[in-house]
């Protein structure tokens, strides 16, 4: 009787111990798998001036395999591979734009311009912008770079909802992309305050903030010392998106545009 | 004999099971405590234009209870409470500058100027800058705001190692703080490239990055639509600090200053 009881008790204790250990191990493993699935939030810093590289492949790849079946870009937005004084870039690699890069590598061979076809700070910025799938908010003091203009245009053609807030004075300057974007049907608002609308940020799909000192002009991209931070932070992006709405008042205020455009 | 063996085996199994469970619990608890001690990295976004508030209390508090026994500020850097067109701020609260705020609240009563003594985007920016304990790296296109100039001056007097990189053209403009800081013995370098040194960031104690669209000028602070992001990110800050060194070449290159200063 006693022998049987001790045997049963011993076996039960061993089983319980093993079961609890196995359970603990399983819970730990499942948590680890879950953590692996949810990649850490993206953060990167791009430095300018950017090396001058050909970005045609990126834009062609977007036209060919865009998020929602891209329509061909208009002729006016054709190749624009210009050479300018050399510059350095400090971009680091990440898995952020890997999908775009694979498409780009096959399209790269199609451009025969003499510019280098490698990666640069501008090409990475373009890839981040082109990664938009549903929305793109732009709050830009100055926007005259043709490559970035074409990227925004392409996204608009592919059904990405784009809202632009810009500065009243700077949007009418020579070479500004704002007029072209507005003519393509993109919502554009300009600030009416006394000071400048001096922000320089973009929000991709309400998930990724691209912000820094860089105005989206070729002069700044190719010549100035600039930085652009790319972060995924729900709280910061929530506040920043609110500021886009309050600046542009897209829903409540009628379209206000500089008569020069 | 058998009875004794089963009894021993049972007791050993129970003890082992309990010991393993206790160990697992202890390891989990210790990890939780460690996570609690390491607060999440700081991230905040400040919006400008800033409400015009009195920042005298902040600067007085720094003078009185600075990190390493502050010397009195020179008379030229006295109170500077000016009124200007009203503005709004979008600063959010955080525990980041709680220590400074407690000292400030007692010092606030000492300033009798008619400006509001509450918090604003400028006051929060000042608090972040004044939180420097060992080093402050400034990479600023334009720096003319007197309150921020006094803050940097105070930190220098208190032994904080300050390095400034600025733009060649803008540092000689009327009202620039760069000349005053250099005369106080702060290391200043300016970029010699063809483009602008257009960065607008500060790095506090090699741990906190303050970056965005804001030039440190009163015009921008009080009138422009601007944003400033405050982040603690080791990787991003590492890369950004490297850029300060490579821009200014503090260690290798002799002091280069605009002759107008």
Contacts between the chains, C-beta under 8 A, distances in Angstrom:
chain1	res1	chain2	res2	distance
A	2	B	3	6.5
A	3	B	2	6.4
A	3	B	3	5.2
A	3	B	6	6.6
A	6	B	3	6.5
A	6	B	6	4.3
A	6	B	7	5.2
A	6	B	10	5.6
A	7	B	6	5.2
A	7	B	10	7.8
A	9	B	10	5.0
A	10	B	6	5.6
A	10	B	7	7.9
A	10	B	9	5.0
A	10	B	10	3.0
A	10	B	13	5.8
A	13	B	10	5.8
A	13	B	13	4.4
A	13	B	14	4.2
A	13	B	17	6.0
A	14	B	13	4.2
A	14	B	17	7.5
A	16	B	17	6.1
A	17	B	13	6.1
A	17	B	14	7.6
A	17	B	16	6.1
A	17	B	17	2.7
A	17	B	18	7.9
A	17	B	20	6.7
A	17	B	21	7.8
A	18	B	17	7.9
A	20	B	17	6.7
A	20	B	20	7.7
A	20	B	21	6.0
A	21	B	17	7.9
A	21	B	20	6.0
A	24	B	24	5.5
A	43	B	233	5.7
A	43	B	235	7.0
A	43	B	236	5.8
A	44	B	236	7.6
A	45	B	236	5.0
A	45	B	239	5.3
A	45	B	240	6.1
A	47	B	239	7.8
A	47	B	243	5.8
A	49	B	193	7.9
A	49	B	195	6.2
A	85	B	194	6.9
A	90	B	239	6.5
A	90	B	242	8.0
A	90	B	243	6.6
A	92	B	239	7.1
A	141	B	213	7.3
A	191	B	225	5.9
A	193	B	49	7.8
A	193	B	223	7.4
A	193	B	225	6.6
A	194	B	85	6.7
A	194	B	223	5.7
A	195	B	49	6.2
A	195	B	219	7.2
A	195	B	220	7.4
A	195	B	222	7.7
A	195	B	223	3.0
A	195	B	224	3.9
A	195	B	225	6.7
A	196	B	220	7.8
A	196	B	223	7.5
A	196	B	224	4.7
A	196	B	225	7.0
A	197	B	224	7.6
A	197	B	225	4.7
A	198	B	213	5.1
A	198	B	214	7.6
A	198	B	220	6.7
A	198	B	224	4.3
A	198	B	225	5.8
A	198	B	226	5.1
A	199	B	213	5.4
A	199	B	225	5.8
A	199	B	226	6.6
A	199	B	227	5.7
A	200	B	213	5.0
A	201	B	213	7.5
A	201	B	227	6.7
A	211	B	211	7.9
A	211	B	212	6.6
A	211	B	213	7.6
A	211	B	227	6.8
A	211	B	229	6.2
A	212	B	211	6.6
A	212	B	212	7.4
A	212	B	213	7.8
A	213	B	141	7.3
A	213	B	198	5.2
A	213	B	199	5.4
A	213	B	200	4.9
A	213	B	201	7.5
A	213	B	211	7.6
A	213	B	212	7.8
A	213	B	213	6.8
A	214	B	198	7.6
A	219	B	195	7.3
A	220	B	195	7.5
A	220	B	196	7.8
A	220	B	198	6.6
A	222	B	195	7.7
A	223	B	193	7.5
A	223	B	194	5.7
A	223	B	195	3.0
A	223	B	196	7.6
A	224	B	195	4.0
A	224	B	196	4.7
A	224	B	197	7.6
A	224	B	198	4.3
A	225	B	191	5.9
A	225	B	193	6.6
A	225	B	195	6.7
A	225	B	196	7.0
A	225	B	197	4.7
A	225	B	198	5.9
A	225	B	199	5.8
A	225	B	243	8.0
A	225	B	247	6.2
A	226	B	198	5.1
A	226	B	199	6.6
A	227	B	199	5.7
A	227	B	201	6.7
A	227	B	211	6.8
A	227	B	240	6.8
A	227	B	243	7.1
A	229	B	211	6.2
A	229	B	229	6.7
A	229	B	231	7.6
A	229	B	236	6.7
A	231	B	229	7.7
A	231	B	231	7.1
A	233	B	43	5.6
A	235	B	43	7.0
A	236	B	43	5.7
A	236	B	44	7.6
A	236	B	45	5.0
A	236	B	229	6.8
A	239	B	45	5.3
A	239	B	47	7.8
A	239	B	90	6.6
A	239	B	92	7.0
A	240	B	45	6.1
A	240	B	227	6.8
A	243	B	47	5.8
A	243	B	90	6.5
A	243	B	227	7.1
A	247	B	225	6.3
